[in-house]
């Protein structure tokens, strides 16, 4: 609003992001109509975002979401195999959803009403692994004051899911092979064998063929587990699924946090599309959760995602990575940011206010990014 209306100031106001330009004396009826139009525009945008969320739900399959041909083929494969598999090997990078595939196979299979037992092979102490899988009798070793049922017996009639199977101790693999092939287990300290009827699903992010060639994994166990082998594509090879995954995660976290968050800006969506995602769907989910926590508005902007991506993940027990090292792929995020900011600045003829609006960030944030990326102002 101004008391000195000119064409130049009107153009500058609109370029700076103003919806309209009012001159004094103020026309309250015109202002009322403008506010009604703004409200209608907001409601329309919310309806479109809700439609996007509904579309995302249509492409959901037992916890997995994918519209890409790769994921649709995976869903079809699971449907065909579920009722027939007794052993299956699920291969994919960390964060691709291997456990979700196992759960879908179990839920659609003949053992859907029986127990699904999951064991993380990388989280069990090696000296206790045999007892965990096959059980032990009383007095089998120091501290074995009572007999214990192993996970194979616990899963009898159902399904046993071996997550990170590539980390199985080599000496234990022979007993596992016998349990899978013959359906027989022997408790530690016992001379008797017991019969079990278990569907075994194994998942790994390693190439077990390479591991077998190197002598770190039994080749006979690998061939037994890989009668049916399912490969999961990394997120970078199915980027068309990112908008649907994002919409689903936003809906989940908005409900959990009790926040009125309804979607993401186009600039934020472009940033997500360009990210390398070394941690795949799990990394995307964590980034969206952090962005939802950081957001103070109904729409997640590029600013929240940049902040979420800049937050390093928790350090592992192994202490991998230097304390001050940037997150994986950080240089790629910076490159994507530079290209996007420079492109927008060219489009608006260098107008920083208009560029900030198109990028979904404040003018101050844009200047910080210009300094950080050493972009000529």
C-alpha positions as CSV (number, residue, x, y, z in Angstrom):
1,X,0.0,0.0,0.0
2,X,1.3,3.4,-0.9
3,X,0.2,7.1,-1.0
4,X,2.5,7.7,-4.0
5,X,1.5,5.3,-6.7
6,X,3.7,5.0,-9.8
7,X,4.1,2.3,-12.5
8,X,7.7,1.7,-11.4
9,X,6.9,1.1,-7.8
10,X,4.0,-1.2,-8.8
11,X,6.3,-3.3,-11.0
12,X,8.9,-3.4,-8.2
13,X,6.3,-4.5,-5.7
14,X,5.0,-7.4,-7.9
15,X,8.6,-8.4,-8.7
16,X,9.3,-8.6,-5.0
17,X,6.4,-11.0,-4.5
18,X,3.4,-8.8,-3.8
19,X,0.1,-10.3,-5.0
20,X,-1.4,-6.9,-5.7
21,X,-0.7,-3.1,-5.2
22,X,-3.1,-0.8,-3.3
23,X,-3.0,3.0,-3.3
24,X,-4.3,5.4,-0.7
25,X,-7.1,6.1,0.1
26,X,-7.6,2.4,0.7
27,X,-10.5,0.7,-1.1
28,X,-11.8,-1.7,1.6
29,X,-14.1,-3.5,-0.7
30,X,-11.2,-4.2,-3.1
31,X,-9.1,-5.4,-0.1
32,X,-11.9,-7.7,1.0
33,X,-12.1,-9.3,-2.5
34,X,-8.3,-9.7,-2.5
35,X,-8.3,-11.5,0.8
36,X,-11.1,-13.8,-0.3
37,X,-9.0,-14.6,-3.4
38,X,-6.0,-15.3,-1.3
39,X,-8.0,-17.6,0.9
40,X,-9.4,-19.5,-2.1
41,X,-5.9,-19.9,-3.5
42,X,-4.7,-21.4,-0.3
43,X,-7.6,-23.7,-0.1
44,X,-7.1,-24.8,-3.7
45,X,-3.4,-25.5,-3.0
46,X,-4.3,-27.6,0.1
47,X,-6.8,-29.6,-2.0
48,X,-4.1,-30.3,-4.6
49,X,-1.7,-31.4,-1.8
50,X,-4.3,-33.7,-0.4
51,X,-4.8,-35.2,-3.9
52,X,-1.1,-35.8,-4.0
53,X,-1.2,-37.6,-0.7
54,X,-4.1,-39.7,-1.9
55,X,-2.2,-40.6,-5.0
56,X,0.8,-41.6,-2.9
57,X,-1.4,-43.9,-0.9
58,X,-2.6,-45.6,-4.2
59,X,0.9,-46.7,-4.9
60,X,1.5,-48.1,-1.4
61,X,2.1,-51.9,-1.2
62,X,2.5,-53.3,2.3
63,X,4.5,-50.4,3.6
64,X,6.4,-49.8,0.4
65,X,5.6,-47.0,-2.1
66,X,6.6,-47.0,-5.7
67,X,5.1,-45.8,-9.0
68,X,8.2,-46.5,-11.0
69,X,8.3,-49.6,-13.3
70,X,11.0,-51.1,-11.1
71,X,8.9,-51.0,-8.0
72,X,5.7,-52.1,-9.8
73,X,7.7,-55.2,-11.1
74,X,8.9,-55.9,-7.6
75,X,5.3,-55.8,-6.2
76,X,4.2,-58.2,-8.9
77,X,7.1,-60.5,-8.2
78,X,6.2,-60.6,-4.5
79,X,2.6,-61.4,-5.3
80,X,3.6,-64.3,-7.5
81,X,6.2,-65.7,-5.2
82,X,4.6,-65.3,-1.8
83,X,2.6,-68.5,-1.6
84,X,5.5,-70.7,-2.8
85,X,8.8,-69.6,-1.3
86,X,10.5,-71.5,1.5
87,X,13.9,-69.8,1.2
88,X,14.5,-66.4,-0.3
89,X,17.5,-64.0,-0.5
90,X,16.7,-60.3,-0.5
91,X,19.6,-58.1,-1.7
92,X,19.9,-54.4,-1.7
93,X,21.7,-51.4,-0.3
94,X,21.2,-50.2,3.2
95,X,17.9,-48.4,3.5
96,X,16.1,-49.8,0.4
97,X,13.5,-51.7,2.4
98,X,14.6,-55.3,2.6
99,X,12.7,-56.0,5.8
100,X,9.5,-54.6,4.2
101,X,9.9,-57.0,1.4
102,X,10.2,-59.9,3.8
103,X,7.1,-58.8,5.7
104,X,5.1,-58.5,2.5
105,X,6.2,-62.0,1.4
106,X,5.1,-63.4,4.8
107,X,1.8,-61.5,4.9
108,X,0.8,-62.7,1.5
109,X,2.1,-66.2,1.9
110,X,0.6,-69.4,3.3
111,X,2.2,-68.7,6.7
112,X,0.6,-65.3,7.2
113,X,-1.1,-66.4,10.4
114,X,2.0,-67.8,11.9
115,X,4.9,-66.2,13.7
116,X,7.5,-64.0,11.9
117,X,10.8,-63.9,13.9
118,X,13.5,-61.4,13.0
119,X,17.1,-61.5,14.0
120,X,19.7,-58.9,13.2
121,X,22.8,-61.0,12.4
122,X,25.1,-58.0,12.9
123,X,23.8,-57.2,16.3
124,X,24.3,-60.6,18.1
125,X,27.6,-61.3,19.9
126,X,29.4,-64.0,17.9
127,X,30.0,-66.3,20.9
128,X,26.3,-66.3,21.6
129,X,25.0,-66.6,18.1
130,X,24.7,-70.4,18.0
131,X,22.7,-70.4,21.3
132,X,20.5,-67.6,19.9
133,X,19.6,-69.5,16.7
134,X,19.5,-73.1,17.9
135,X,19.1,-72.8,21.7
136,X,21.0,-74.6,24.5
137,X,20.5,-77.2,27.2
138,X,21.1,-76.5,30.9
139,X,24.7,-76.5,31.8
140,X,25.9,-76.3,28.2
141,X,28.3,-73.5,29.2
142,X,29.0,-71.1,32.1
143,X,25.9,-69.2,32.8
144,X,23.5,-71.6,31.1
145,X,21.4,-72.2,34.3
146,X,18.3,-73.1,32.3
147,X,17.5,-74.6,28.9
148,X,16.7,-72.1,26.2
149,X,14.7,-72.5,23.0
150,X,16.5,-71.1,19.9
151,X,15.0,-68.8,17.3
152,X,14.5,-71.6,14.8
153,X,12.4,-73.6,17.3
154,X,10.6,-70.4,18.3
155,X,9.7,-69.8,14.6
156,X,8.6,-73.4,14.0
157,X,5.7,-73.4,11.6
158,X,6.3,-69.8,10.7
159,X,9.0,-67.6,9.2
160,X,12.6,-66.7,10.3
161,X,14.0,-63.5,8.8
162,X,17.8,-63.2,9.0
163,X,18.7,-59.5,8.5
164,X,22.3,-58.7,7.5
165,X,22.9,-62.4,6.8
166,X,26.3,-61.5,5.3
167,X,27.5,-61.0,8.9
168,X,26.8,-64.6,10.0
169,X,29.9,-66.1,11.7
170,X,31.6,-68.5,9.3
171,X,31.7,-71.5,11.8
172,X,27.9,-71.2,12.3
173,X,27.1,-71.3,8.6
174,X,27.4,-75.1,8.3
175,X,24.8,-75.6,11.1
176,X,22.5,-73.0,9.4
177,X,22.8,-74.9,6.1
178,X,21.7,-78.1,7.8
179,X,18.8,-76.3,9.5
180,X,17.6,-74.8,6.1
181,X,18.2,-78.0,4.0
182,X,17.2,-80.7,6.5
183,X,14.9,-78.9,8.9
184,X,17.0,-80.1,11.8
185,X,18.5,-78.1,14.7
186,X,20.7,-79.2,17.5
187,X,20.8,-77.2,20.8
188,X,24.2,-76.3,22.2
189,X,25.3,-79.1,24.6
190,X,22.7,-81.6,23.3
191,X,23.2,-84.8,21.3
192,X,19.7,-84.8,20.0
193,X,18.4,-83.1,16.9
194,X,14.9,-81.6,16.6
195,X,12.7,-81.2,13.6
196,X,11.5,-77.7,12.6
197,X,9.4,-76.4,9.8
198,X,10.6,-72.9,9.1
199,X,10.5,-70.6,6.0
200,X,13.9,-68.8,6.0
201,X,14.3,-65.3,4.5
202,X,17.7,-63.7,4.4
203,X,18.6,-60.1,3.6
204,X,22.0,-58.6,2.9
205,X,23.6,-55.5,1.5
206,X,26.7,-57.4,0.5
207,X,27.4,-59.3,-2.7
208,X,27.5,-62.9,-1.3
209,X,28.9,-64.2,-4.6
210,X,32.0,-62.1,-3.9
211,X,32.0,-63.1,-0.3
212,X,31.8,-66.8,-1.2
213,X,34.6,-66.4,-3.7
214,X,36.8,-64.7,-1.1
215,X,36.0,-67.5,1.4
216,X,34.1,-65.4,3.8
217,X,30.7,-67.0,3.1
218,X,29.9,-70.7,2.4
219,X,29.1,-71.1,-1.2
220,X,26.7,-74.0,-0.5
221,X,24.8,-71.9,1.9
222,X,24.6,-69.0,-0.6
223,X,23.3,-71.3,-3.3
224,X,20.7,-72.7,-0.9
225,X,19.5,-69.3,0.3
226,X,19.4,-67.8,-3.2
227,X,17.0,-70.3,-4.8
228,X,14.8,-67.2,-5.0
229,X,16.8,-64.0,-5.2
230,X,15.1,-60.6,-5.0
231,X,17.1,-57.4,-5.8
232,X,16.0,-54.0,-4.6
233,X,17.0,-50.9,-6.6
234,X,18.6,-47.9,-4.9
235,X,16.5,-44.7,-4.6
236,X,18.8,-42.9,-7.1
237,X,17.7,-45.4,-9.8
238,X,14.0,-44.7,-9.3
239,X,13.8,-41.0,-8.6
240,X,10.3,-40.8,-10.0
241,X,9.2,-42.4,-6.7
242,X,10.7,-39.5,-4.5
243,X,7.6,-37.2,-4.7
244,X,5.3,-40.0,-3.6
245,X,7.6,-41.2,-0.8
246,X,7.9,-37.6,0.4
247,X,4.2,-37.0,0.4
248,X,3.6,-40.2,2.4
249,X,6.3,-39.3,4.9
250,X,5.0,-35.7,5.3
251,X,1.6,-37.1,6.1
252,X,3.0,-39.6,8.6
253,X,5.1,-37.1,10.5
254,X,2.5,-34.3,10.4
255,X,0.1,-36.6,12.1
256,X,2.7,-37.8,14.6
257,X,3.9,-34.3,15.5
258,X,0.3,-32.9,15.3
259,X,1.4,-30.2,13.0
260,X,-0.7,-28.8,10.0
261,X,2.0,-29.6,7.4
262,X,0.5,-30.4,4.1
263,X,3.3,-30.6,1.5
264,X,6.6,-29.2,0.1
265,X,7.4,-26.3,-2.2
266,X,8.5,-26.9,-5.8
267,X,12.0,-25.7,-4.9
268,X,12.2,-28.2,-2.1
269,X,11.0,-31.0,-4.3
270,X,13.7,-30.1,-6.9
271,X,16.3,-30.3,-4.2
272,X,15.1,-33.7,-3.1
273,X,15.2,-34.9,-6.7
274,X,18.8,-33.9,-7.1
275,X,20.1,-35.4,-3.9
276,X,22.4,-38.5,-4.1
277,X,20.6,-40.4,-1.3
278,X,23.4,-42.8,-0.3
279,X,21.1,-44.0,2.5
280,X,18.2,-44.5,0.2
281,X,14.6,-44.5,1.4
282,X,15.6,-44.6,5.1
283,X,17.7,-41.5,4.6
284,X,14.9,-39.7,2.8
285,X,12.5,-40.6,5.6
286,X,14.9,-39.2,8.2
287,X,15.4,-36.0,6.3
288,X,11.7,-35.4,5.9
289,X,11.2,-36.1,9.7
290,X,13.9,-33.5,10.6
291,X,12.4,-31.0,8.1
292,X,8.9,-31.4,9.7
293,X,10.4,-30.8,13.1
294,X,12.2,-27.7,11.9
295,X,9.3,-26.3,10.0
296,X,7.1,-23.4,11.3
297,X,4.7,-23.3,8.4
298,X,2.2,-25.5,6.6
299,X,4.5,-26.0,3.6
300,X,8.1,-27.4,3.9
301,X,10.5,-25.2,2.0
302,X,13.9,-25.7,0.7
303,X,15.3,-24.0,3.8
304,X,14.1,-26.7,6.1
305,X,15.5,-29.5,3.9
306,X,18.8,-27.8,3.5
307,X,19.0,-27.5,7.3
308,X,17.9,-31.1,7.7
309,X,20.5,-32.4,5.2
310,X,23.2,-30.4,6.9
311,X,22.5,-32.1,10.2
312,X,24.9,-35.1,10.4
313,X,23.4,-38.4,11.4
314,X,24.2,-39.9,14.8
315,X,27.6,-41.5,15.0
316,X,27.6,-45.3,15.1
317,X,29.1,-47.5,17.9
318,X,32.0,-48.2,15.6
319,X,32.7,-44.4,15.5
320,X,32.9,-44.3,11.7
321,X,33.8,-41.0,10.1
322,X,35.6,-38.0,11.5
323,X,33.8,-35.9,14.1
324,X,33.8,-32.8,11.9
325,X,33.4,-34.6,8.5
326,X,30.5,-33.3,6.3
327,X,27.6,-35.7,5.7
328,X,27.9,-38.1,2.8
329,X,27.2,-36.5,-0.5
330,X,27.4,-32.9,1.0
331,X,29.4,-31.7,-1.9
332,X,26.7,-32.9,-4.3
333,X,24.1,-31.0,-2.3
334,X,26.2,-27.9,-2.6
335,X,26.6,-28.4,-6.4
336,X,22.8,-28.8,-6.8
337,X,22.2,-25.7,-4.7
338,X,24.7,-23.6,-6.7
339,X,23.2,-24.7,-10.0
340,X,19.6,-24.0,-8.9
341,X,20.4,-20.6,-7.3
342,X,22.4,-19.4,-10.3
343,X,19.6,-20.6,-12.7
344,X,16.9,-18.7,-10.7
345,X,19.0,-15.6,-10.5
346,X,19.4,-15.6,-14.3
347,X,15.6,-16.1,-14.7
348,X,14.8,-13.0,-12.6
349,X,17.6,-10.8,-13.9
350,X,19.5,-10.8,-10.6
351,X,16.6,-9.7,-8.5
352,X,17.4,-11.2,-5.1
353,X,13.9,-10.7,-3.6
354,X,12.2,-12.4,-6.5
355,X,14.9,-15.2,-6.5
356,X,14.4,-15.8,-2.8
357,X,10.6,-16.1,-3.3
358,X,11.0,-18.6,-6.2
359,X,13.5,-20.6,-4.2
360,X,11.1,-20.8,-1.2
361,X,13.5,-19.0,1.2
362,X,13.9,-15.6,2.9
363,X,16.1,-12.9,1.3
364,X,18.4,-13.2,4.3
365,X,18.8,-17.0,3.7
366,X,19.5,-16.4,0.0
367,X,22.3,-14.0,0.9
368,X,23.8,-16.6,3.3
369,X,23.7,-19.2,0.5
370,X,25.4,-16.7,-1.9
371,X,28.2,-16.3,0.7
372,X,28.4,-20.0,1.5
373,X,28.6,-21.0,-2.2
374,X,30.8,-18.0,-3.2
375,X,28.3,-16.9,-5.8
376,X,28.9,-13.5,-7.3
377,X,26.2,-11.1,-6.0
